[in-house]
Amino acid sequence: MMQWEQLLSLRRQGDTNKRLRVEQDETRLGFEVDYDRVIFSSAFRSLQDKTQVIPLSKTSFIHTRLTHSLEVSVVGRSLGRMVGRVILEKHPHLQAVHGHHFNDFGAIVAAASLAHDIGNPPFGHSGEKAIGDYFASGKGKRFKEQLTEKEYQDLIDYEGNANGFKILTESKNGVNGGLRLSFATLGAFMKYPKESLPKNPSSHIADKKFGVFQSEKEFFGEVASELGLLRRGENANVSYGRHPLAYLVEAADDICYTIIDFEDGINLGLIEEEFALEYLIKLVKERINSEKYSSLRKSSDRLAYLRSLAISALIAEATSIFLENEEAILAGGFFEALLDKSSYKTQIDDIIKISVEKIYQSTEVIDKEITGYSILATLLETYTTAFENYHNGSSRHYDRLILENFDKESLEDQSVYTYLMECCSFISRLTDGNALQIFQKIKGNL
């Protein structure tokens, strides 16, 4: 059974002394510092040019990864605070002895939610697939025999969640420990607290993907031990039960992409407006103030009203499900996403089905995937070849020009796995626009 006093750890990477909640400065709480560090990071800022739904869109009202992440953090804060208030009533020693406040829960979930997409490469999930395919069936397959089975799996199933943990925690350019977030926030961030193999060992939601590369496995074990996460992996396989607050981060993301992607589809004209409003009404029919709704003349105002009600309803629902299942969650016996148990699941599934058909499979999104594949395959081949030649002692002038983007520390004494991950990490941090610009340079289009 996990314990809240451990799960709310304020410890940071490199700490030698214990951080106690009762000694925290209430004007700048450690969990709130986590939020600040994420929002001021270059990796987070780059999300402003990484698209959420429609790629390379010039339409100002369409969500980017950055606006999506900000909205998820707001929803996550509400979920955390609502859960935290009840948790403290149920476990009064957390406040009386340790000094925790219900806002602590909100701050942790908000910070982890803010960072939840920080590891996503350019061109969304198609970017992850493009990187994976390059190593699985493209020219990157040549590296397979030089890697362990798990190292190769990291590359062929390249995962934005694991890359996010890498970005948040890796020592780079003389900065030890990355952003040095609290272990509580890192735990809440980890939706899939396992390494890449074994793949999908169970139907548990935490096994759906993976969340840690081989390069960060040792430090992740340190985080998991400090938080008291439950060990699930057999033999030497690294796999843990989720931090309970990771369920709230996931719910915040699910709520936002379900409702707000749908809204973007309507605004873009991909989904017929009146048809779409009917589906939102089904979701919030018990909450609608008919008089207020009928007074709204503009369809955009009606849409905004329904979106607000829908998000509010799903926040309340997710909070209720979490609290009803708190003991099972702490014991590692809760196996699905919170909204999978929602009484609104039918309505949510209907909305997602329409979004898949009308938005995710739209011509613009398919064009993005085609463009993303071509751009990322070219970048990967260029950078991996430059590193490969450098380490083989056959570096060309062109390779040295390509490697100008990397500091000397990144080039020396590296294994094949390390330099391939360095290439992927560099490319993953590019924005859609940066990736396109470098691609054009490589192709000679100045």
C-alpha positions as CSV (number, residue, x, y, z in Angstrom):
1,M,0.0,0.0,0.0
2,M,1.4,3.4,-1.0
3,Q,1.5,6.1,1.6
4,W,0.5,9.8,0.9
5,E,3.3,11.2,3.1
6,Q,5.8,9.5,0.8
7,L,4.0,10.2,-2.4
8,L,4.0,14.0,-1.6
9,S,7.8,14.0,-1.4
10,L,9.5,17.4,-1.9
11,R,12.9,15.9,-2.6
12,R,14.7,17.0,-5.7
13,Q,17.5,15.4,-7.7
14,G,20.9,15.8,-5.9
15,D,19.4,16.7,-2.5
16,T,21.4,15.6,0.5
17,N,19.0,16.9,3.2
18,K,15.3,16.0,3.6
19,R,12.8,18.7,2.6
20,L,10.0,19.0,5.1
21,R,6.6,20.5,4.2
22,V,6.3,22.2,7.5
23,E,9.5,24.1,6.7
24,Q,8.3,25.4,3.3
25,D,7.9,29.0,2.5
26,E,4.1,29.4,1.9
27,T,4.7,32.2,-0.5
28,R,6.9,30.0,-2.8
29,L,6.0,26.4,-2.1
30,G,8.3,23.7,-3.7
31,F,5.5,22.3,-5.8
32,E,4.7,25.7,-7.2
33,V,8.4,26.2,-8.0
34,D,8.0,23.0,-10.2
35,Y,5.3,24.8,-12.2
36,D,7.5,27.9,-12.7
37,R,10.5,25.8,-13.8
38,V,8.5,24.0,-16.4
39,I,6.8,27.2,-17.8
40,F,10.2,29.1,-18.1
41,S,12.0,26.1,-19.8
42,S,12.9,26.3,-23.4
43,A,11.4,22.9,-24.0
44,F,8.0,24.1,-22.8
45,R,8.2,27.3,-24.9
46,S,8.9,25.3,-28.0
47,L,5.4,23.8,-27.7
48,Q,4.0,27.1,-29.1
49,D,5.1,25.9,-32.5
50,K,4.0,22.3,-32.1
51,T,0.5,21.7,-33.3
52,Q,-2.2,19.9,-31.2
53,V,-4.7,19.0,-33.9
54,I,-4.3,20.6,-37.3
55,P,-0.6,20.9,-38.4
56,L,1.1,24.0,-39.5
57,S,-2.2,25.8,-39.2
58,K,-2.1,29.6,-39.7
59,T,-5.5,30.0,-38.0
60,S,-5.0,31.8,-34.7
61,F,-7.7,30.1,-32.7
62,I,-6.5,26.5,-33.2
63,H,-4.7,25.0,-30.2
64,T,-1.0,24.4,-30.2
65,R,0.7,22.0,-27.8
66,L,1.4,25.0,-25.6
67,T,-2.2,26.2,-25.3
68,H,-3.4,22.6,-24.8
69,S,-0.8,22.1,-22.0
70,L,-1.8,25.3,-20.2
71,E,-5.5,24.2,-20.4
72,V,-4.6,20.7,-19.1
73,S,-2.7,22.3,-16.2
74,V,-5.8,24.4,-15.2
75,V,-8.1,21.4,-15.3
76,G,-5.4,19.4,-13.4
77,R,-5.2,22.0,-10.7
78,S,-8.9,21.8,-10.1
79,L,-8.8,18.0,-10.0
80,G,-5.9,18.1,-7.5
81,R,-7.5,20.6,-5.2
82,M,-10.9,18.9,-5.1
83,V,-9.2,15.5,-4.4
84,G,-6.8,17.0,-1.9
85,R,-9.5,18.6,0.2
86,V,-11.1,15.2,0.8
87,I,-7.8,13.3,1.2
88,L,-6.8,15.6,4.0
89,E,-10.2,15.1,5.7
90,K,-9.7,11.4,5.4
91,H,-6.0,11.4,6.5
92,P,-5.8,14.4,8.9
93,H,-2.2,13.6,10.0
94,L,-1.1,14.8,6.5
95,Q,-2.0,18.3,7.6
96,A,-1.6,18.1,11.4
97,V,1.8,16.4,11.4
98,H,3.3,17.1,7.9
99,G,1.7,20.5,7.2
100,H,0.2,19.6,3.8
101,H,-2.6,21.8,2.4
102,F,-5.1,20.7,-0.3
103,N,-3.5,23.2,-2.6
104,D,-0.4,21.0,-2.6
105,F,-2.3,18.3,-4.5
106,G,-3.4,21.0,-7.0
107,A,0.1,22.4,-7.5
108,I,1.6,18.9,-8.1
109,V,-1.0,17.9,-10.6
110,A,-0.9,21.3,-12.3
111,A,2.9,21.1,-12.7
112,A,2.9,17.5,-14.0
113,S,0.0,18.4,-16.4
114,L,1.8,21.4,-17.7
115,A,4.8,19.2,-18.6
116,H,2.8,16.2,-19.9
117,D,3.5,16.9,-23.6
118,I,7.0,18.4,-23.2
119,G,8.7,15.3,-24.8
120,N,6.6,15.2,-27.9
121,P,8.6,15.6,-31.1
122,P,7.5,17.8,-34.0
123,F,4.4,16.9,-35.9
124,G,2.6,15.3,-33.0
125,H,2.1,11.6,-32.6
126,S,3.1,11.1,-36.2
127,G,6.5,12.4,-35.2
128,E,6.9,9.6,-32.7
129,K,5.9,7.0,-35.4
130,A,8.3,8.6,-37.9
131,I,11.2,8.2,-35.4
132,G,10.2,4.6,-34.6
133,D,9.8,3.6,-38.2
134,Y,13.2,5.0,-39.1
135,F,14.8,2.6,-36.7
136,A,12.4,-0.3,-37.2
137,S,12.2,-0.5,-41.0
138,G,14.1,2.5,-42.4
139,K,17.8,3.2,-42.7
140,G,18.2,3.3,-38.9
141,K,17.7,-0.5,-38.9
142,R,21.5,-0.8,-39.5
143,F,22.1,0.0,-35.8
144,K,20.0,-3.0,-34.5
145,E,23.0,-5.3,-34.0
146,Q,24.9,-2.7,-32.0
147,L,22.2,-2.3,-29.4
148,T,20.7,-4.4,-26.6
149,E,17.2,-5.5,-27.1
150,K,15.8,-2.9,-24.7
151,E,17.9,-0.1,-26.2
152,Y,16.6,-1.0,-29.7
153,Q,13.0,-1.1,-28.4
154,D,13.4,2.4,-27.0
155,L,14.1,3.6,-30.5
156,I,11.6,1.6,-32.6
157,D,8.8,2.5,-30.1
158,Y,10.1,6.0,-29.6
159,E,7.8,7.4,-26.9
160,G,7.1,11.1,-26.1
161,N,6.4,10.3,-22.4
162,A,9.8,8.7,-21.9
163,N,11.4,11.6,-23.7
164,G,9.6,14.0,-21.5
165,F,11.0,12.3,-18.4
166,K,14.5,12.6,-20.1
167,I,14.1,16.3,-20.8
168,L,12.9,17.0,-17.2
169,T,15.7,15.1,-15.5
170,E,18.8,14.7,-17.6
171,S,22.0,16.6,-16.8
172,K,23.0,18.7,-19.8
173,N,25.2,21.7,-20.6
174,G,26.6,21.8,-17.1
175,V,23.1,21.8,-15.5
176,N,22.8,18.8,-13.2
177,G,19.4,17.1,-12.9
178,G,17.6,19.0,-15.6
179,L,14.8,21.1,-14.2
180,R,15.2,19.5,-10.7
181,L,11.5,19.0,-10.1
182,S,10.2,17.5,-6.9
183,F,9.9,13.8,-6.9
184,A,6.2,14.1,-6.3
185,T,5.7,16.0,-9.5
186,L,7.9,13.6,-11.4
187,G,5.9,10.7,-10.1
188,A,2.6,12.4,-11.1
189,F,4.1,13.0,-14.6
190,M,4.8,9.3,-15.1
191,K,1.6,7.8,-16.7
192,Y,3.5,4.7,-17.8
193,P,6.2,4.0,-15.1
194,K,8.0,1.2,-16.9
195,E,10.7,0.6,-19.4
196,S,10.1,-0.4,-23.1
197,L,10.2,-4.2,-22.6
198,P,8.3,-6.3,-21.9
199,K,5.8,-4.6,-24.3
200,N,2.1,-4.5,-23.1
201,P,2.6,-7.2,-20.4
202,S,-0.9,-6.7,-19.1
203,S,-4.1,-4.8,-19.7
204,H,-3.3,-2.4,-16.9
205,I,-3.5,1.2,-18.0
206,A,0.1,1.7,-16.8
207,D,1.3,-0.9,-19.3
208,K,-0.3,0.7,-22.4
209,K,3.0,2.5,-23.3
210,F,6.3,3.1,-21.5
211,G,7.7,6.1,-19.7
212,V,11.4,5.7,-19.2
213,F,14.3,5.1,-21.6
214,Q,17.3,2.9,-20.6
215,S,19.3,6.1,-20.2
216,E,17.1,7.3,-17.3
217,K,16.3,3.9,-15.8
218,E,18.6,4.2,-12.8
219,F,17.4,7.6,-11.7
220,F,13.8,6.6,-12.2
221,G,14.4,3.7,-9.8
222,E,15.6,6.3,-7.3
223,V,12.4,8.4,-7.7
224,A,10.2,5.3,-7.5
225,S,11.9,4.2,-4.3
226,E,11.6,7.6,-2.6
227,L,7.9,7.8,-3.5
228,G,7.2,4.2,-2.4
229,L,5.7,3.2,-5.7
230,L,4.7,-0.4,-5.9
231,R,7.1,-2.7,-7.8
232,R,5.4,-4.6,-10.6
233,G,8.2,-5.8,-12.9
234,E,9.4,-9.4,-12.8
235,N,13.1,-10.3,-12.5
236,A,15.2,-7.3,-13.6
237,N,12.4,-5.6,-15.6
238,V,11.7,-2.1,-14.3
239,S,7.9,-1.5,-13.9
240,Y,6.0,0.2,-11.1
241,G,2.5,1.0,-10.2
242,R,1.4,4.6,-10.9
243,H,1.7,7.5,-8.6
244,P,-2.0,8.1,-7.7
245,L,-1.9,11.7,-8.9
246,A,-0.9,10.4,-12.4
247,Y,-4.5,9.3,-12.8
248,L,-5.6,12.9,-12.3
249,V,-3.0,14.2,-14.9
250,E,-4.3,11.6,-17.3
251,A,-7.9,12.6,-16.6
252,A,-7.1,16.3,-17.2
253,D,-5.5,15.5,-20.6
254,D,-8.4,13.2,-21.5
255,I,-11.0,15.9,-20.6
256,C,-9.2,18.6,-22.6
257,Y,-8.4,16.7,-25.8
258,T,-11.9,15.1,-25.8
259,I,-13.8,18.4,-25.5
260,I,-11.3,21.0,-26.9
261,D,-10.1,19.0,-30.0
262,F,-13.8,18.6,-30.8
263,E,-14.3,22.4,-30.4
264,D,-11.4,23.0,-32.8
265,G,-12.9,20.7,-35.3
266,I,-16.1,22.7,-35.2
267,N,-14.3,26.0,-35.5
268,L,-12.4,24.7,-38.5
269,G,-15.6,23.6,-40.2
270,L,-14.5,19.9,-40.1
271,I,-17.5,19.0,-38.0
272,E,-21.0,20.4,-38.7
273,E,-21.9,22.9,-36.0
274,E,-25.5,21.9,-35.2
275,F,-24.6,18.2,-35.3
276,A,-21.7,18.8,-32.9
277,L,-23.8,20.9,-30.5
278,E,-26.2,18.0,-30.1
279,Y,-23.5,15.7,-28.9
280,L,-22.3,18.2,-26.3
281,I,-25.9,18.8,-25.1
282,K,-26.2,15.0,-24.6
283,L,-23.1,15.2,-22.3
284,V,-24.3,18.1,-20.2
285,K,-28.1,17.9,-20.4
286,E,-28.5,17.7,-16.6
287,R,-26.5,20.9,-16.1
288,I,-27.9,23.2,-18.8
289,N,-29.7,26.3,-17.8
290,S,-32.2,26.3,-20.7
291,E,-33.1,30.0,-20.2
292,K,-29.5,31.1,-20.4
293,Y,-28.7,28.8,-23.3
294,S,-31.6,30.0,-25.4
295,S,-30.5,33.6,-24.7
296,L,-27.2,33.0,-26.5
297,R,-27.6,34.2,-30.1
298,K,-24.2,33.4,-31.5
299,S,-23.3,29.8,-32.1
300,S,-19.7,30.4,-30.8
301,D,-21.2,31.6,-27.5
302,R,-23.4,28.5,-27.3
303,L,-20.4,26.3,-28.0
304,A,-18.3,28.0,-25.4
305,Y,-21.1,27.6,-22.8
306,L,-21.5,23.9,-23.6
307,R,-17.7,23.4,-23.5
308,S,-17.5,25.0,-20.1
309,L,-20.3,22.8,-18.7
310,A,-18.8,19.7,-20.2
311,I,-15.4,20.3,-18.7
312,S,-17.0,21.1,-15.3
313,A,-19.1,17.9,-15.4
314,L,-16.1,15.7,-16.3
315,I,-13.9,17.3,-13.6
316,A,-16.6,16.5,-11.0
317,E,-16.9,12.9,-12.4
318,A,-13.2,12.2,-12.4
319,T,-12.9,13.5,-8.8
320,S,-15.7,11.3,-7.6
321,I,-14.3,8.2,-9.3
322,F,-10.8,8.8,-7.9
323,L,-12.1,9.3,-4.3
324,E,-14.4,6.3,-4.5
325,N,-11.4,4.2,-5.6
326,E,-8.6,5.8,-3.4
327,E,-7.8,2.6,-1.5
328,A,-7.6,0.5,-4.6
329,I,-5.4,3.1,-6.3
330,L,-3.0,3.2,-3.3
331,A,-2.9,-0.6,-3.3
332,G,-2.1,-0.7,-7.0
333,G,-5.4,-2.4,-7.7
334,F,-7.0,0.2,-10.1
335,F,-6.3,-0.9,-13.7
336,E,-8.0,1.7,-15.9
337,A,-8.2,5.4,-16.7
338,L,-10.6,7.3,-14.4
339,L,-12.9,8.3,-17.3
340,D,-13.2,4.7,-18.5
341,K,-15.4,4.3,-15.4
342,S,-17.4,7.4,-16.1
343,S,-21.2,7.4,-16.4
344,Y,-20.6,9.7,-19.4
345,K,-18.4,7.1,-21.2
346,T,-20.9,6.6,-24.0
347,Q,-21.1,10.3,-24.7
348,I,-17.3,10.6,-24.5
349,D,-16.8,7.7,-26.9
350,D,-19.3,9.2,-29.4
351,I,-17.4,12.6,-29.3
352,I,-14.0,10.9,-29.8
353,K,-15.4,8.7,-32.6
354,I,-16.5,11.9,-34.5
355,S,-13.2,13.6,-33.8
356,V,-11.3,10.6,-35.2
357,E,-13.4,10.5,-38.4
358,K,-13.7,14.2,-39.0
359,I,-10.4,15.6,-37.5
360,Y,-7.7,13.1,-37.0
361,Q,-8.4,11.5,-40.4
362,S,-8.9,14.8,-42.2
363,T,-6.8,15.6,-45.3
364,E,-4.8,18.3,-43.4
365,V,-3.8,15.8,-40.6
366,I,-2.9,13.1,-43.2
367,D,-0.9,15.7,-45.1
368,K,0.9,16.5,-41.8
369,E,1.8,12.9,-41.3
370,I,3.2,12.5,-44.8
371,T,5.2,15.8,-44.4
372,G,6.4,14.8,-40.9
373,Y,7.6,11.4,-42.0
374,S,9.7,12.8,-44.9
375,I,11.2,15.6,-42.8
376,L,12.1,13.5,-39.7
377,A,13.5,10.6,-41.7
378,T,15.8,13.0,-43.5
379,L,16.9,14.7,-40.3
380,L,17.5,11.4,-38.6
381,E,19.6,10.0,-41.4
382,T,21.7,13.2,-41.6
383,Y,22.4,13.4,-37.8
384,T,22.8,9.7,-37.1
385,T,25.2,9.4,-40.1
386,A,27.2,12.4,-38.9
387,F,27.6,10.9,-35.4
388,E,28.3,7.4,-36.8
389,N,31.1,8.8,-39.0
390,Y,32.5,10.8,-36.2
391,H,32.8,7.8,-33.9
392,N,34.2,5.6,-36.7
393,G,36.9,8.2,-37.4
394,S,35.6,8.8,-40.9
395,S,34.0,12.2,-40.4
396,R,33.5,14.3,-43.4
397,H,33.6,18.1,-43.5
398,Y,29.8,18.0,-44.0
399,D,29.4,15.8,-40.9
400,R,31.4,18.3,-38.9
401,L,29.2,21.1,-40.1
402,I,26.1,19.1,-39.1
403,L,27.5,18.4,-35.6
404,E,28.1,22.1,-34.9
405,N,24.7,22.1,-33.2
406,F,26.2,19.8,-30.5
407,D,28.6,20.7,-27.7
408,K,31.9,18.7,-27.4
409,E,30.6,16.8,-24.4
410,S,27.8,15.4,-26.6
411,L,30.4,14.0,-29.1
412,E,33.0,12.3,-26.9
413,D,33.1,8.8,-25.5
414,Q,29.6,7.8,-26.3
415,S,28.1,4.4,-27.0
416,V,26.0,3.9,-30.1
417,Y,22.8,4.0,-28.0
418,T,23.9,7.2,-26.3
419,Y,24.6,9.1,-29.5
420,L,21.4,7.8,-31.2
421,M,19.4,9.0,-28.3
422,E,21.2,12.3,-28.5
423,C,20.1,12.6,-32.1
424,C,16.5,11.8,-31.3
425,S,16.5,14.1,-28.3
426,F,17.8,17.0,-30.4
427,I,15.2,16.4,-33.1
428,S,12.4,15.9,-30.6
429,R,13.0,19.4,-29.2
430,L,12.7,21.1,-32.5
431,T,9.4,22.8,-33.3
432,D,7.5,22.0,-36.5
433,G,8.9,25.2,-38.0
434,N,12.5,24.5,-36.9
435,A,12.4,21.0,-38.3
436,L,11.1,22.2,-41.6
437,Q,13.7,24.9,-41.8
438,I,16.6,22.5,-41.1
439,F,15.1,20.0,-43.6
440,Q,15.1,22.8,-46.3
441,K,18.8,23.6,-45.5
442,I,19.8,20.0,-45.8
443,K,18.0,19.9,-49.2
444,G,19.8,23.0,-50.3
445,N,16.8,25.3,-50.2
446,L,18.1,28.4,-48.6
